[in-house]
């Protein structure tokens, strides 16, 4: 019986050691992957979410201003057309 317990004890120690090694390997692989991914993303020259939102807001404001200017231009063209008709 004593030898069975020794065998089970040794197997349990081996399992714990293997689990610790696997955990260490997993952590190392994750670290390497994150490092490589950060390098790839940095090389892609991507913008941050904050930068994107600022530019998006600027684009929305520019579209609104453009629409307002088009309305003003239409009104001015109508007034010019009326003035030309009155001259004739």
C-alpha positions, 0 to 999 in steps of 0.5 A: 500500500505504501508504494501505491501512495508513493506512486500516486503522490509522485503522479500528483507532483508530476501533474502539478509540475506539468500544469505549472509549466503549461501555465508558464508557457501560456503566459509567455505565448500571450506576452509574445503575441501581445507584443507582436500585435502591438508592433503590427498595429503601430506599423499600420499607423492607425488613429485612436478612437478619440482622434476618429471622433474629433474628425467625425464631428468636424465632418458632420459640422462641415456637411451642415455648413455646406447644406446651409451655404447651398440654401443661401446660394439658391436664395441668392441665385433666385434673387439674381434671376428676379433682378435680371428679369426686372431689368429686361 
